[in-house]
Amino acid sequence: MNGLLLALQFFTSIPIRKELQMERKDVTGMYVALPFVGGLIGLAMYGVSILFTDVIGTGSLLASVFVVVVGVALTGGLHLDGFADMGDAFFSYRDKEKRLEILDDPRIGAFGAMVLVLLLIVKIALLEELIHRNEGLLAYFIAVPFLARAGMNVYFSTTRLAKEKGIAHFFKGKLATAKLMAWSVSATIAVAVVLGFVLHSIVVPVVLVFVAVAAVFIFRSWSLKHFGGVSGDLCGAFIEGTEALLWLAIIICI
């Protein structure tokens, strides 16, 4: 329970006004709970899509806009901030040290703003297409945020730190890596199996797992090359980018 509360406290905008222990088991539990928190966020997004399309009676475009807004609101824009910082840092075309300095800068630059706007447009377009098709929405809305965060756990666990300071450094120092890896991989397989039963198809679950695994390997290699390792901002960027890829994969498959 402490891990779940920590996950809600650090990775959502839900107010958990309680001082929680942050020992090794607690931080590990927080990351174990993170995919499930993602699933809950996805469930809320699904509820908003149903509210607008079935209750209010709007079209799929307006529904998708508010679905994205709710997703951003529930995460407090935390992952989007990481995506924007990554854009500023990478497109500065500076050396690794300077890129890490830009990641730490709370201000957003031109490149960060551009990649952020493009990401939001892409996510709205993908969700509009999915809502319009109205096939397996509940399963997809839960599975995509879940798998993106499970993938992030593997990425974070297997990648060296880009810098020896910051919140990512603190969390990784208290992480039971083997336990988190086992939980994340097992949970990914379990979600894929359940998704297959719900959809009566093995194609989409297999494709989603493949995309999530590919995202881990590619983004890990990319972040090591350009940033020297993982950081909190890059973890947020991974979640946002992987979610978009998973939505795209679903639309292509169905």
C-alpha positions as CSV (number, residue, x, y, z in Angstrom):
1,M,0.0,0.0,0.0
2,N,2.9,2.4,0.8
3,G,4.3,1.8,-2.7
4,L,1.0,2.6,-4.3
5,L,0.7,5.8,-2.3
6,L,4.2,6.8,-3.2
7,A,3.4,6.2,-6.9
8,L,0.3,8.4,-6.7
9,Q,2.3,11.0,-4.8
10,F,5.3,11.2,-7.1
11,F,3.8,10.3,-10.5
12,T,0.3,11.9,-10.4
13,S,-1.4,15.1,-9.4
14,I,-3.6,13.3,-6.9
15,P,-2.9,15.0,-3.5
16,I,-1.5,12.5,-1.1
17,R,-0.8,14.7,1.9
18,K,1.1,12.2,4.0
19,E,4.7,11.7,4.8
20,L,5.6,8.2,3.6
21,Q,8.6,6.0,4.2
22,M,11.1,5.7,1.4
23,E,13.2,2.7,2.2
24,R,14.3,0.2,-0.3
25,K,11.1,-1.9,-0.2
26,D,9.0,1.3,-0.4
27,V,10.7,2.7,-3.5
28,T,10.7,-0.7,-5.2
29,G,7.0,-1.0,-4.4
30,M,6.4,2.5,-5.9
31,Y,7.8,1.4,-9.2
32,V,6.0,-2.0,-9.1
33,A,2.7,0.0,-8.5
34,L,3.5,2.5,-11.3
35,P,2.1,0.5,-14.2
36,F,-1.1,-0.1,-12.2
37,V,-1.4,3.6,-11.6
38,G,-1.0,4.1,-15.3
39,G,-3.9,1.6,-15.9
40,L,-6.1,3.7,-13.5
41,I,-5.2,6.8,-15.4
42,G,-6.2,5.0,-18.6
43,L,-9.5,4.0,-17.0
44,A,-10.2,7.6,-16.2
45,M,-9.4,8.6,-19.8
46,Y,-11.8,5.9,-21.0
47,G,-14.5,7.2,-18.7
48,V,-14.1,10.7,-20.2
49,S,-14.3,9.3,-23.8
50,I,-17.6,7.6,-22.9
51,L,-18.9,10.7,-21.2
52,F,-18.4,12.9,-24.3
53,T,-19.4,10.4,-27.0
54,D,-22.2,8.5,-25.3
55,V,-23.6,10.8,-22.7
56,I,-23.0,14.4,-24.0
57,G,-23.1,13.2,-27.6
58,T,-20.1,15.0,-29.0
59,G,-17.9,13.8,-31.9
60,S,-14.7,11.7,-31.5
61,L,-12.4,14.7,-32.0
62,L,-13.7,16.8,-29.1
63,A,-13.7,13.6,-27.0
64,S,-10.1,12.9,-27.8
65,V,-9.1,16.4,-26.9
66,F,-10.6,16.1,-23.5
67,V,-9.2,12.6,-23.0
68,V,-5.7,13.9,-23.6
69,V,-6.4,16.9,-21.3
70,V,-7.5,14.6,-18.5
71,G,-4.4,12.4,-19.0
72,V,-2.2,15.4,-18.7
73,A,-4.1,16.7,-15.7
74,L,-3.9,13.4,-13.8
75,T,-0.1,13.2,-14.3
76,G,0.4,16.8,-13.6
77,G,2.2,17.2,-16.9
78,L,5.2,15.5,-15.4
79,H,6.0,13.2,-18.3
80,L,5.2,15.9,-20.9
81,D,7.7,18.1,-19.1
82,G,10.4,15.4,-19.5
83,F,9.5,15.1,-23.2
84,A,9.9,18.9,-23.7
85,D,13.2,19.0,-21.8
86,M,14.5,16.1,-23.9
87,G,13.5,18.0,-27.1
88,D,15.3,21.1,-25.9
89,A,18.4,19.1,-24.9
90,F,18.7,16.8,-27.9
91,F,18.0,19.5,-30.6
92,S,20.6,21.8,-29.0
93,Y,23.2,19.6,-30.8
94,R,25.6,20.2,-27.9
95,D,27.9,17.7,-26.1
96,K,26.5,15.4,-23.4
97,E,27.4,17.6,-20.5
98,K,25.6,20.6,-22.0
99,R,22.6,18.5,-22.9
100,L,22.4,17.3,-19.3
101,E,22.5,21.0,-18.2
102,I,19.6,21.8,-20.5
103,L,17.6,18.8,-19.1
104,D,18.0,20.4,-15.6
105,D,16.8,23.8,-16.8
106,P,13.1,24.2,-15.8
107,R,12.5,26.7,-18.6
108,I,11.2,25.5,-21.9
109,G,12.9,26.5,-25.2
110,A,11.7,26.6,-28.8
111,F,12.6,23.0,-29.6
112,G,10.9,21.8,-26.4
113,A,7.7,23.7,-27.3
114,M,7.7,22.3,-30.8
115,V,8.1,18.7,-29.8
116,L,5.5,19.1,-27.1
117,V,2.9,20.6,-29.5
118,L,3.7,17.9,-32.1
119,L,3.3,15.1,-29.5
120,L,-0.1,16.5,-28.3
121,I,-1.4,16.8,-31.8
122,V,-0.3,13.2,-32.6
123,K,-1.9,11.8,-29.5
124,I,-5.1,13.7,-30.1
125,A,-5.2,12.4,-33.7
126,L,-4.4,8.8,-32.7
127,L,-7.1,8.8,-29.9
128,E,-9.6,10.4,-32.2
129,E,-9.1,7.6,-34.7
130,L,-9.4,4.9,-32.0
131,I,-12.5,6.5,-30.4
132,H,-14.1,6.8,-33.8
133,R,-13.5,3.1,-34.5
134,N,-14.9,2.2,-31.1
135,E,-13.3,-1.2,-30.9
136,G,-12.0,-2.6,-27.6
137,L,-11.6,0.9,-26.1
138,L,-11.6,-0.1,-22.4
139,A,-9.0,-2.8,-22.9
140,Y,-6.7,-0.5,-24.9
141,F,-7.1,2.5,-22.6
142,I,-5.9,0.4,-19.6
143,A,-3.2,-1.6,-21.5
144,V,-1.4,1.2,-23.2
145,P,-0.5,3.3,-20.1
146,F,0.3,0.1,-18.2
147,L,2.7,-1.3,-20.8
148,A,4.4,2.1,-21.3
149,R,5.2,2.3,-17.6
150,A,6.2,-1.3,-17.3
151,G,8.6,-0.7,-20.2
152,M,9.9,2.4,-18.4
153,N,10.7,0.3,-15.4
154,V,12.8,-2.0,-17.5
155,Y,14.5,0.9,-19.2
156,F,15.2,2.6,-15.9
157,S,16.5,-0.6,-14.3
158,T,18.8,-1.6,-17.1
159,T,20.4,1.8,-17.9
160,R,23.1,3.5,-16.1
161,L,22.5,7.0,-14.6
162,A,23.4,10.0,-16.8
163,K,24.3,12.0,-13.7
164,E,25.1,11.2,-10.1
165,K,22.5,13.5,-8.6
166,G,18.8,14.2,-8.8
167,I,15.6,12.3,-8.1
168,A,16.5,9.5,-10.5
169,H,19.8,9.0,-8.7
170,F,18.0,8.9,-5.3
171,F,15.4,6.4,-6.5
172,K,17.8,4.1,-8.3
173,G,20.0,3.9,-5.2
174,K,17.1,2.5,-3.3
175,L,15.8,0.1,-6.0
176,A,15.7,-3.7,-5.9
177,T,16.4,-4.0,-9.6
178,A,15.9,-7.7,-10.0
179,K,12.6,-7.7,-8.2
180,L,11.3,-4.7,-10.3
181,M,12.5,-6.4,-13.5
182,A,10.7,-9.6,-12.6
183,W,7.5,-7.8,-11.7
184,S,7.5,-5.6,-14.8
185,V,8.2,-8.5,-17.2
186,S,5.6,-10.7,-15.5
187,A,3.0,-8.0,-15.5
188,T,3.6,-7.2,-19.2
189,I,3.0,-10.9,-20.1
190,A,-0.1,-11.1,-17.9
191,V,-1.6,-8.0,-19.5
192,A,-0.9,-9.3,-22.9
193,V,-2.6,-12.6,-22.1
194,V,-5.6,-10.9,-20.6
195,L,-5.8,-8.6,-23.6
196,G,-5.7,-11.5,-25.9
197,F,-8.6,-13.2,-24.1
198,V,-10.7,-9.9,-24.1
199,L,-10.1,-9.2,-27.8
200,H,-10.2,-12.9,-28.9
201,S,-7.1,-12.2,-30.8
202,I,-3.4,-12.8,-30.3
203,V,-2.2,-10.3,-32.9
204,V,-2.7,-7.0,-31.0
205,P,-1.2,-8.2,-27.7
206,V,1.9,-9.6,-29.5
207,V,2.4,-6.4,-31.5
208,L,2.0,-4.2,-28.4
209,V,4.6,-6.3,-26.4
210,F,6.9,-6.2,-29.4
211,V,6.6,-2.4,-29.7
212,A,7.2,-1.9,-25.9
213,V,10.3,-4.2,-26.0
214,A,11.6,-2.5,-29.1
215,A,11.0,0.9,-27.5
216,V,13.1,-0.1,-24.5
217,F,16.1,-1.3,-26.5
218,I,16.0,1.6,-29.0
219,F,15.5,4.4,-26.4
220,R,18.1,2.8,-24.1
221,S,20.7,2.8,-26.8
222,W,19.7,6.3,-27.9
223,S,19.8,7.8,-24.4
224,L,23.2,6.2,-23.7
225,K,24.6,7.6,-26.9
226,H,23.3,11.2,-26.6
227,F,22.9,11.6,-22.8
228,G,25.2,9.0,-21.3
229,G,22.4,7.3,-19.5
230,V,19.0,7.7,-17.9
231,S,17.5,10.6,-16.0
232,G,14.1,11.4,-14.6
233,D,13.2,13.6,-17.7
234,L,14.2,10.8,-20.1
235,C,12.0,8.3,-18.2
236,G,9.0,10.7,-18.6
237,A,9.9,11.1,-22.3
238,F,10.0,7.4,-22.7
239,I,6.5,7.0,-21.3
240,E,5.0,9.7,-23.5
241,G,6.7,8.5,-26.7
242,T,5.9,4.8,-26.0
243,E,2.3,5.5,-25.4
244,A,2.0,7.3,-28.8
245,L,3.8,4.3,-30.5
246,L,1.4,1.9,-28.8
247,W,-1.7,3.8,-29.8
248,L,-0.3,3.9,-33.4
249,A,0.3,0.1,-33.3
250,I,-3.2,-0.5,-32.2
251,I,-4.7,1.6,-35.0
252,I,-2.6,-0.2,-37.6
253,C,-3.5,-3.6,-36.3
254,I,-7.3,-3.1,-36.1
